[in-house]
C-alpha cells in the first residue's frame, strides 16, 4: 500500500474506525494492524498526516495500533486558525483546571480506560496524569 503524502490531508481510509464508549464518553478510535496492542496518543491539534504515518510504522513493526480521536480534525494538516482553536479549546479549558487541582483531565481518564480495556491495567496505571494529551505510546508486553 502506498503511503499518503504528508503535504495533504490523509483520509485514513486504510484504518478501521469505530466509536468506543468508556466512562460515558464516546470517541472515535482508528485501528490498524495485528499483534500486541499499542495506543498512539496524539499531540495537539490531533491526528495529522505525520501522526498517521507514525501509526503505520508501528503497525509495520507488528503491532495493532489504537489511535483515538481526542482533538481536532482527523487526518488534517494543522492549519491556522483551526489548529489554534483546537489548542485553546483543548488545553486551556478543562485540562489546565484539572492539572491545577492535581486531577486527571477527562481526556486522560478516557485514555486510561482505553488502555485498561485494550492492553491491561498495568499500562493504564503507567499512563499517569497529564494536563494535555502528550505524544506517548502505551504497550503491554
N, C-alpha and C positions, 0 to 999 in steps of 0.2 A: 504494500500500500504506500502511495506517495504521501509525503508529509506536507500539510498545507503551508503556504508561505507565511512568514512571520509579519509581513507588512500589510496583511489583510485580515479581516475578521475570520475567525475559524468557526465553521458551522458545528464542530464537534460531532459530526454525523457518524464517526466510527466508534463513538462511545454509546453504551446503553445508558439511558437516563430513566430514573424512577423517582417518584416522590416518596420520601420516608418521613413518617411522623414519629417523633420522640418528644417526650416531655410536653405533649400537647402542641408542639410546633412542627410544621411541615417544611421541609427543604428539599429541593431537587438535588439528587446525587448522581453524578456521572460515574459509570464504572466501565472498566476495560481490563482485559487480561484474565489470566488464570494462575493460580498459585497462592502463596501466603498473602494475606490482606495487608495493604498499605493505604493509609489515609493521607492524601495530599491536601494540606490546608493552605489556602492561598493568602497572599498579601492583599492589601487594598490596591487597586479597586476591584479585584476579583479574578475570575478565570480568563486570563489573557491568552493570546496565541502562544506566548512563551511558556506559560504555566501548562497549557495543554501539551506542548512539545515535551516538557519535563515528565508529565504523567505518562506519555507514550514511551519515553526512555525507561521509566520504572516498569511498565508493562513488558517491554522488550527484555528486561533483566529477569523476568519470570515471576512477576507478582500480579495480583489482582489489585487494581487501583480503585479507590473510592475517593472521588473528588467532589465534595459538597459545594453547592452554591450558597454562599453566605452574603456576598456583596456584589454589586454592580450588574453589568450585562454580560452573560456568559459568552465566552469566545470573542469578545470585542477587544479591539486595540484600545487602550486607555486614551481617551481624548478629553480635552478641556471644552466646556466646563463640566461635562458629565462626570468625569473622574473626581473632580473636586467636590461635587455634590455628594458622591458616594463616600468619600473620605470624611467629609464634615458630618454627614448623617450617621455614618457607621462608627466612627471613632469618638467624636467629641461628646455625643449624647450619652446613651446608657453605658457604654463601655468605660468611659472615664469616671462616671459616677460609681460604677461597680468597683473599679480599681481603687478609688478613693476610700470606699467603705471596706476594702480588703475582702471583696466578694468576687465571684466569677460573673462575667457578663452572660447574658442569655445565649450568645453565640458560643461562648466557651463551654457552657453547660451542655448545649446541644451536641457539640463536637465530642465532649467526653462521653455522652450517652451513645453516640455512634461508635466510638472506639470500643466501649464496653460490649456493644451488640456485635460488632464485626470482628474485633481482634482480641477481645478479652479484657477483663477488669484490671489486670496489671498495667496494660498500656493506657487505660483510661486514667488511672491514678497518676501515671507518669506525665500526663499531658499538662498538669499544673494549672496555674491561673494566668490570665493574660488580659491586658487592657484592650487590645485589638488582636484579631487573629494574625499570628505571625507565620512566616513560612516555616513549616515544620513537617516532619514525616513521623508517623507512628507505625511501628511494625512489631508484630508478635513473632517471637522465634518459634 
